[in-house]
Structures are given as structure tokens and as C-alpha cells.
């Protein structure tokens, strides 16, 4: 009986038809800002002020804009420092808030309401807004945000550059194992699980980050990632330039699955740069947030901009 149940987790098909992009790009700066304002009007009243979506503009359409996707159970505050650095380099900047994130209660069960549709709509609406703010769009994301940036890279032809940081396509301790985890998350009741089951609320982490995550939500993240992996095996990404960065000491996500995706993209003629942050930096998974106790963000940010500058020079 147990063997049959395990076999079913591996064999049960996963329908990804609804995960294709539905672009509706803004025509100009005015429309882009209007849509951003509409997004803000729809926010939950319990969102922390520091976690609200960020927009930094030069008051007009610029040559470049960047969309920054935050990680699972974190919020736009994660990018407040990097967003300003992009702005100072002439970019218009948009940092969207993923639904059910950034709430005051750090043990909230609301995170379990996140859906695949929510993730797809954030990806599409964010690029749509950025197209109104600029001529060329860069997307950058970490972990779940890395999956979202990869999804844009695969499916949105109006994205010029994608920067994909430590994407959570699979788990470190279950390498290249995706389908059974997705099926398990769908078939079982949603569970709120501690990020650190030992320290729990004593875990040292940024104040904007939840202590728990939803098993169903994690399954949705893996499903979005699987849609990218499967599409990349059949067709080249729509994005022109892709930068993928991983971390040698990361024991949260599986780098091998990410490398498989890079190989698929390259096999179909895509221009992909790959970089791994070395062990000597002694960083854990979240290489972006300046509030992490192990942060090396000055070096991380410098590395990101160096790769972006190399891409723009080619």
C-alpha cells in the first residue's frame, strides 16, 4: 500500500497549461504609474509599511527599468538597499509584493492562501508595469523570486535581461525531485511548517520574514518552476540575456536542477551566464537581504552589477 502511494506521487501527471504568460504591457509611463497605484489600493490593511510595494522613478520613462521579486515569506523591504542602487544608476525600479506576504503577524496562516494564479499574475503585471516605465526591462529575483524571474525569462519576449538568484526549483536534500513534492503538497492538507523547527520564533532573521511557511505554497513555487524546466526542454527562452547565480554553501535549494535548466537553455541557443558565489563568502541561502546575520551584500550587489554591465557591453 505504501509503495503504491509513493509510486502515485511520482506518476501523477501535473497540468501546467494555465501557466503561460498573459502579457498586457503598459503603453507609457502614465499608464504604468496608474497600474502601480491600483496595485497599492488593493493591498491588505495589515501589510507592514516597510513591506509595501516599492516604486522609484525619475518622473518619466527611462531607458531601463528593473523588477525585483522578493523571496518566499519575505517582502519588498528585502530589496530596499539594492533598489536604491539601481535607481542611482538611472533605472526606474519596481518591487512588487507577492500576495499574503508582508503581514504584521509573522506566524500568519494567510500565506497558505497563495495560489499559482497569484504568482503568474504578479509576474505578468510587474513586467507590464515596467514596460510603461522603460524601454528595456530587467527582472531579478531570489529563491521563489528567482523562479519568477526565470518564468519571465522563459515566457516574456519583452524582458531584455533576467537575473536569477539561488532559485528554488528543487530542494537541496531531494535533488532533482520535483513532481512527488508537488503532488504531495496538493494531495495533503496544507501545513504551516517552521523554517527553523528548533529555534522557531527565536530564529535570527529579518523582521519582515515569517517564521513559518505553507506546504501548499511551497508546492505552488515548485510547480511554477517545473513549468519553466519543462518549457526549456522544448524551446528557447524568450528573454535575450540571462544571468544565473548560485551559492556554494546553499543547503536550501538544489543547484543541480538549476544547472540542468542552464544546460537546456544553452542547448537551444540562449545566452546564459552562470556564476557561483564561493564557499569563502560563508553565506547561507538569502544572499540579498542586508538584514541577514551572514550578509555579504556589498560584494553580492557589486557582482550583480558587474554581470549586468558585461551584458550591456556585448
C-alpha positions in Angstrom: 0.0 0.0 0.0 2.8 2.4 0.9 4.7 1.6 -2.2 1.6 2.3 -4.3 1.2 5.6 -2.6 4.8 6.6 -3.3 4.5 5.5 -6.9 1.4 7.6 -7.3 3.3 10.7 -6.1 5.9 10.1 -8.9 3.5 9.1 -11.6 0.5 11.5 -11.1 0.5 14.0 -14.0 0.8 17.7 -13.4 -1.1 20.1 -15.7 0.8 23.3 -16.5 -1.5 24.7 -19.2 -2.6 27.7 -17.2 1.0 28.8 -16.5 1.7 30.5 -19.8 2.1 34.3 -19.8 -0.8 36.7 -20.5 1.0 39.9 -21.3 -0.8 43.3 -21.3 2.1 45.8 -21.3 1.5 49.4 -20.4 1.8 51.8 -23.3 3.5 54.6 -21.5 4.8 56.0 -18.2 1.5 57.4 -17.1 -0.3 54.1 -17.6 2.5 52.2 -15.8 2.2 54.5 -12.7 -1.6 54.2 -12.8 -1.4 50.5 -12.7 1.1 50.7 -9.8 -1.3 52.9 -7.9 -4.1 50.4 -8.5 -2.0 47.6 -7.1 -1.4 49.7 -3.9 -5.1 50.4 -3.5 -5.8 46.6 -3.4 -3.3 45.9 -0.5 -4.4 44.3 2.8 -4.6 46.8 5.7 -2.3 44.6 7.8 0.7 44.9 5.4 3.7 46.4 7.3 4.5 49.9 6.0 8.1 48.7 5.2 6.7 45.8 3.2 4.5 47.7 0.7 5.5 47.6 -3.0 8.3 50.0 -3.9 8.5 52.2 -6.9 11.4 54.5 -7.6 11.2 56.6 -10.8 12.9 59.5 -12.4 9.5 61.1 -13.2 9.5 59.8 -16.8 10.1 56.8 -18.9 13.8 55.8 -18.8 15.9 53.5 -21.0 15.9 50.8 -18.3 13.7 49.5 -15.5 14.2 46.7 -13.1 11.6 44.5 -11.4 12.9 42.9 -8.2 11.0 39.8 -6.9 11.4 39.0 -3.2 11.7 35.6 -1.6 9.0 33.3 -0.1 7.7 34.7 3.2 9.8 37.9 2.9 8.7 41.2 1.3 9.9 44.2 -0.8 11.9 45.5 2.2 14.4 42.8 1.3 15.4 45.0 -1.7 15.3 48.5 -0.2 19.1 48.9 -0.5 19.5 47.2 -3.9 16.5 49.1 -5.3 18.2 52.4 -4.5 21.4 51.3 -6.1 19.5 50.5 -9.3 17.8 53.9 -9.1 21.1 55.7 -8.7 22.3 54.0 -11.9 19.4 55.5 -13.9 16.9 52.7 -13.7 13.2 53.1 -12.8 12.6 50.4 -10.2 9.5 48.4 -9.2 9.5 45.9 -6.3 6.1 44.1 -6.2 4.6 42.5 -3.1 3.5 38.9 -3.6 0.1 38.3 -2.1 -0.2 37.3 1.6 3.3 38.4 2.3 4.5 41.3 4.5 1.7 41.0 7.1 2.3 42.1 10.7 1.6 38.6 12.1 4.8 36.6 11.5 3.1 33.3 12.2 0.1 34.1 9.9 -1.8 31.3 8.2 -2.7 33.6 5.4 0.4 32.5 3.5 -1.5 29.3 2.8 -3.9 31.2 0.5 -1.2 31.9 -2.1 -2.1 30.3 -5.5 -0.4 29.6 -8.8 -2.6 32.2 -10.3 -1.3 34.8 -7.8 2.3 34.1 -8.8 1.6 34.2 -12.5 -0.4 37.5 -12.2 2.4 39.1 -10.2 4.9 38.2 -12.9 2.8 39.4 -15.7 1.5 42.6 -14.1 5.1 43.5 -12.9 6.6 43.3 -16.4 3.5 45.1 -17.8 4.1 48.0 -15.4 7.9 48.0 -16.1 7.3 48.3 -19.8 5.4 51.5 -19.2 8.3 52.8 -17.1 11.1 52.0 -19.6 12.3 50.9 -23.0 14.2 47.8 -21.7 13.2 45.6 -18.7 15.4 43.7 -16.4 13.9 41.2 -13.9 15.8 40.0 -10.8 14.6 37.6 -8.2 15.8 35.4 -5.3 14.6 31.9 -4.4 10.9 32.0 -5.1 11.6 35.3 -6.8 14.3 33.5 -8.8 11.7 31.1 -10.1 9.5 34.1 -11.0 12.4 35.8 -12.8 13.1 32.5 -14.7 9.4 32.3 -15.6 9.6 35.8 -17.1 12.8 34.8 -18.9 11.2 31.8 -20.5 7.8 33.2 -21.5 8.1 37.1 -21.8 9.8 38.3 -25.0 9.6 41.9 -23.7 12.1 41.1 -20.9 15.6 42.0 -22.0 17.6 40.6 -19.1 16.9 38.2 -16.3 19.0 37.8 -13.2 18.1 34.6 -11.4 19.5 34.2 -7.9 19.5 30.8 -5.9 16.2 29.8 -7.5 14.2 27.2 -5.5 13.4 24.8 -8.4 14.1 21.8 -6.0 15.2 21.1 -2.5 18.9 20.5 -1.6 18.2 17.3 0.3 16.0 15.9 -2.5 17.9 16.8 -5.7 16.1 16.7 -9.0 12.9 15.5 -7.1 10.1 17.8 -8.1 6.9 16.0 -9.2 6.4 13.9 -6.0 6.8 17.0 -3.8 4.3 18.9 -5.9 1.8 16.0 -5.8 2.3 15.6 -2.0 1.6 19.3 -1.4 -1.6 19.0 -3.5 -2.9 15.8 -2.0 -2.3 16.5 1.6 -3.9 19.2 3.7 -2.0 22.4 3.8 0.5 22.6 6.7 2.2 25.6 8.3 5.8 24.5 9.0 8.6 26.2 10.9 11.5 27.5 8.9 13.6 26.5 11.9 11.8 23.8 13.9 14.3 24.1 16.8 14.6 27.9 17.3 11.1 28.7 16.0 10.4 32.3 16.9 13.9 32.7 18.3 15.4 32.2 14.8 17.6 35.1 13.8 16.0 36.5 10.7 14.9 39.9 9.2 11.8 41.3 11.0 9.9 41.2 7.7 10.2 37.4 7.3 7.6 34.9 8.6 8.6 32.2 11.0 6.5 29.6 9.1 5.8 28.7 5.5 2.9 26.9 3.8 3.4 23.4 2.3 0.8 24.2 -0.3 2.5 27.5 -1.2 5.9 25.7 -1.5 4.2 23.3 -3.8 3.0 26.2 -6.0 6.5 27.6 -6.2 7.8 24.2 -7.3 5.0 24.0 -9.9 5.9 27.3 -11.4 9.5 26.2 -11.5 8.5 23.0 -13.2 6.7 24.9 -15.9 10.0 26.7 -16.7 12.0 23.5 -16.7 9.6 21.6 -19.0 9.3 24.5 -21.4 13.1 25.0 -21.6 13.5 21.4 -22.7 11.4 22.2 -25.8 12.0 25.8 -26.7 14.5 28.6 -26.2 13.7 31.3 -23.6 12.0 34.4 -24.8 14.5 36.6 -22.9 17.6 37.8 -24.7 20.2 37.7 -21.8 20.1 35.5 -18.7 22.3 35.6 -15.7 22.1 32.7 -13.2 23.8 32.9 -9.8 24.0 30.2 -7.1 25.7 29.9 -3.8 28.3 27.2 -3.0 27.2 26.9 0.7 23.4 27.0 0.0 21.8 23.9 1.7 18.2 25.1 1.0 17.9 24.6 -2.8 19.2 22.1 -5.3 21.8 23.6 -7.6 21.8 20.6 -9.9 18.3 21.3 -11.1 19.3 24.9 -11.8 22.4 23.7 -13.7 20.1 21.4 -15.7 17.9 24.3 -16.7 21.0 26.3 -17.7 22.1 23.5 -20.0 18.6 23.3 -21.5 18.7 27.0 -22.3 22.2 26.9 -23.7 21.3 23.9 -25.9 18.7 26.0 -27.5 21.0 28.9 -28.3 20.3 31.1 -25.3 22.9 33.5 -24.0 23.3 32.5 -20.3 26.0 33.5 -17.8 26.5 31.3 -14.8 28.2 32.3 -11.6 28.5 30.7 -8.2 29.3 32.7 -5.0 32.2 30.9 -3.4 32.3 29.0 -0.1 34.7 31.6 1.3 31.9 34.1 1.5 30.2 31.9 4.1 26.7 32.8 3.1 23.5 30.9 3.6 20.6 30.9 1.1 19.4 34.5 1.2 22.3 36.4 -0.4 20.2 39.6 -1.0 18.8 40.7 2.3 21.1 43.1 4.2 19.4 42.2 7.5 20.5 38.5 7.4 23.2 37.9 10.1 25.6 36.3 7.5 25.1 39.0 4.8 27.8 40.0 2.4 25.6 42.2 0.3 28.2 44.8 -0.7 30.1 42.1 -2.6 26.9 40.4 -3.8 25.5 43.6 -5.2 28.8 44.5 -6.8 28.9 41.1 -8.5 25.4 41.5 -9.9 26.2 44.9 -11.4 29.4 43.7 -12.9 27.5 40.9 -14.7 24.8 43.4 -15.9 27.5 45.8 -17.2 29.2 42.9 -19.1 25.8 42.0 -20.7 25.1 45.6 -21.7 28.5 45.9 -23.3 28.1 42.9 -25.6 
